[in-house]
Amino acid sequence: MAGSDAMKLRILCLHSFRTNAESMKMMMALAGFSQKYADLADFVYAESPHICTPEQEAKIEPMMKKIFPGPYRQWWTASEDGLTYHGWKESITHIKDFMTLHGPFDGVLGFSQGAALAGALPFLQQQGVCGLDTLPPLRFNVIMSGFKARCDEFQSAYEKKLDNFPALIIIGDKDSIVKPESTEKLQEIYNNPPAVVLREPKGSHKVLPLGEDNAKRCRAFLEQQLRQKAAL
């Protein structure tokens, strides 16, 4: 099934910790993800309103800075115990404004910290946080190296599982930054249908090129979302 210019999915994409929208766009292209599914979806890249301080930027690996130029951003800064996310509400307001300007969006995709936010966003929209409920509802997730956010506000949101909210979860079994078992736990938030999980045995912490079988399953997932959009 191929999408047309008039009927494609529109997917909001959220970047990882201490990167930016352009970096996410580059990662998606390097993995071949945005090109491979360009017939089905338009990928639209948002970025956090929080620019890293010089001290935070100094912690970024030099090789990463060489490949992906700044300014570098993050959706929140966690407290030492990981239970408080400083700046998360400003990020949600920023995303709401971005969705108002560039939407409507069918689904949300995220990588790493962006994936944690993508997984929480449907809950926050249902609860009307920062006015998200005034926008057309998101209908699916694509999660890459994600994890369940630990702050109290997000943890309380997870208490009610998502029904009728399809999700595709991509796990790299060699991911040393976000452990595979942390990403696996995100399956718990999707009730019916259960999340579709793709595992790349040699995958590390990056937007992963998908093997042949996983690429087919990813395409099937996106095609199903497009059929559902066409039926609305």
Disulfide bonds with the S-S distance in Angstrom:
none
